[in-house]
Amino acid sequence: MNVAAILKQKGREVFTTAPDTPLLEITKLLGMHGIGCIVITGPDGKVIGIVSERDVVREISRAGSKVLKEPVETCMTKAVVTCRESDTIDRLMAEMTAHRFRHMPVVERGRLIGLVSIGDVVRMRIAEAEMEAAAMREYIATG
């Protein structure tokens, strides 16, 4: 299984914003859409950062609510780890575990084409395991 299979199942919608968007607006977008992160893009549409719920909470706990007026670029992760459609689910799990994050933008030829979360990966793994178990039961039953 690979990233393309996940995107086919979940879709390619990604919430993006500019680096000068205030953190208060970020919190509203996260809550309104029930999402865990927003990808930050430059004027050319390229990924320049990512901000998660955790990033916002960390900033508020560090400096108080005054940070909500600050632009998202002050707390976004700038060294964004991305993946490609051809990457395996195993690679995603390894990267997410090693770097301790839950969302990974999917980029092809410099263009953002999707976003994969750890929840997406787990759902795909469960579906894969259930299919394998069903195939084994069928094999044993017809043995």
N, C-alpha and C positions, 0 to 999 in steps of 0.2 A: 504494500500500500504506500501511496505517496501523497504529497500535498495536493496535487491535482484532484485526487479522489475526494479529499476533504472539501475542497472548494466547490466541486460539483454537487456535493450533498448540501452544504450550508449556504452557498452563494458567495458573491464577491464584494458585497457591500462593505465599505470601510469608511468610518467617520474620520475626517481630516479637518485640520484648522491651520491657521497661520501662526507663526511664532510670537506675534504681538497680541494674541488673544489673552485677555485677563483670566487668571485662574478661576475667578468667580464664574465666568462664562463656561469654563471647562467643567466645573462641578455641575452646572445646570445641564450641560449636554450629556454628561455621564449618567446623571439621574434620570433625565427625560427619556433617554433611549435604552436605559438598563444595560449599559456597556461598561467594560472594565478598563478601557484605554482609548486614547485618541492619538492618531498618527499626525505628527506635525510635518507640514510640507512647505517648501520654499515656493517662490513665485513661479518657478519652472515645473512645479508639481513633484519634484524629487523629495524623497524622505530625508528630513534633517533632524528628526527627533521623534520621541514617543513619550507620552505621559500617561501614567496609570493612576488608579485610585490611590494606591499605596504612595506614589510620589506626592500627590496632593496632601494626603494625611500627614506624611512626614514633614512637609513644609509648614503646614499649619501648627503641628506640634513643636516645631523648631522655633518659629517666629510669630505665632499667633495669627489671628484673622486678618491682620493688615496685609499679609501676603496675597490675599485674594484679589487685591488691586494690581498685583504685579503681573507682567506678561508670562505666559507659559514657558517661554524660553529660559526663564530663570531656574526652573526646576525639572525641565524635561531631560530625559536620557538622550544624550547626543550621539553616543557610540551605539547606534542601533544595529543589532544582529538581525539579519534578514535571511529568508530562505527563498528557494525557487520551487516551481511546480514539480520539478523532477525529484526533489529531495524526498528521502524516505521518512516515514513516521519515526523510525528509530533515530535518525539524525536529529529530528526536531526534539524528541524526548531528551536526547543527550545534551543538546544545546540549552534547552530550557532548564534542565536540572543543573548543569554546570554553571550557568550564569544567573540562576535563581530568578527567572522572570516567567510570566504566564502568557505573554502575547508575542507573536512574531509576524512582522509584515512580510508579505510575499511580493517579491520584486522580480520582474523580467525585463531585461534590456533597459534598466534604469527606471522603469515605470512601476508604480505601486498598482498591483492587480488584486490584492486580497489581504486578509489577515487571518491567522490561525491562532486559536487559544489552546491552552492545555486541556480545557474541557472538550474541545473538538477532537483533539488527539485521543483522549480517553474514550470518548464515544466511538470513534473509529476502531480502536483496539478491541473494545467490547464486542462490537458487531463482527469483527474479524474472528474473534475467539468463538463466538456463538455459531458462526458459519462452519468453522473447523469442527466444532463439537457435533453439529448436525451431520456433517459429512462422515465423521467417524461412526456415529450411531447408525447411519444408513449402511455404511460398509459392513459393520458388524452384523446388522440385521439381515443383510442379503448374502453374507459370507459364504 
